[in-house]
């Protein structure tokens, strides 16, 4: 799995005179779990929006699933999944209704949706929740469901924006096992998180600070490089919070 | 029961022995339901003056509901909640002057500047920014250079500092912080807790909820809450030391494969990923050759294993699995 699913070279994104992404260059490979870390305000969300086809670069090369992000951002959306903490599912629809809705949006056939819905509910042990409203589910279950829906159409990459915020330690781990399993199927997982122990689950991580990437390597190598016992120590050493 | 707060003179309060023993929060059999959902079940605990008291538990456990009752924003169905010696229902007016509350979502007006938000809060509580500036100066100094910036344009960490400043501007005796560091990066969290520790010098009592186990260790005492029930109240070290088995730390090159393999191994009781290793307990509390052989047969390489000390998160996982009292 050495295919480059994400290829970024000299990416610059400016808002007026403010440089949110300052010459970013990196690659992500097929089936990798890639942790995208950084302090609040460092420029992560800006970069993810460009990678998801929601925003265009000011300059630089960005290819996602082989598609040129500057030229064909709409095409990218078909190849990716996306889940964020702020919005994932429609609260006033049931579990099954959400699955049907997203399945339809991803362009899957009715029979495929039915088949995959059954599998999904079985796998998550969600049989009894099928007709429950999302609003009635606790956060941990919602997050697991949202993630399953984000990969429902078997995309090449799934972007996860702080997927486990506020969730209990057991559910967090169950969620990460779902991530492991997804990556093992060949889907690349691009995840941002503020939990530094989760950074250790990633194959490689990058740390952004003030618009630049200041570190990119396996957690092991970064810990050795910075003489640190944990990724948290590395982070505290090199990621300055943005004071503006 | 005499209302000691309204009877004591400001200068004499600290020397009154009865006042000194008074708990800042005294919760007795507090229950609250929303329709058929029992959010809180007979919650009983207390918090001492100048303590940093942590409330740890998963989403949906009842933390926010409990905090709202303490902050006099929600009435309990049953039980008694006394805050600073006053009943939270009958004494709410006076209590609100003496409580600082930072709710889960940001409490700030996004379309006001930093300075305007702070002035607003000061005015609403009948004071001025100048009056209690010494209390917030450590915190506010980080954002003061940006005081004319719109709050909506601040980063997460900066908003936290402003929200904390606004919660403190009237010099409350009790500070209630509902998940103040969720969604905030590791550096800002670190700085935030350093600021909290300093507030103790001003005799401010703090009750804080957090999903971060390492923050639990920074509290004087913590209460673990799950499904509306309190599972344990104790100093974090004591909770951590209550871990009931020997804990082992196992690593291999293949992270996910290792977890699967360990769960298959017949001797394993629990196996949880913890960063770059897996924390495992065994039914006979030991590792032997058969484990290494098993893992090797499962295709794992570079396996290392050894005993390790349980941290507070290990103990919480154990308690949550059992849903038992410590």
Interface residues (C-beta under 8 A of the other chain):
Chain A: X38 X39 X40 X41 X85 X138 X139 X140 X162 X165 X166 X167 X168 X169 X170 X171 X173 X176 X177 X180 X181 X183 X184 X194 X195 X196 X197 X200 X201 X219 X220 X230 X231 X232 X235 X236 X239 X240 X241 X242 X243 X244
Chain B: X57 X58 X59 X60 X61 X142 X143 X145 X146 X149 X154 X155 X156 X157 X158 X179 X182 X183 X184 X185 X186 X187 X188 X189 X190 X191 X211 X212 X213 X255 X256 X259 X272 X273 X274 X275 X276 X313 X316 X317 X320 X321
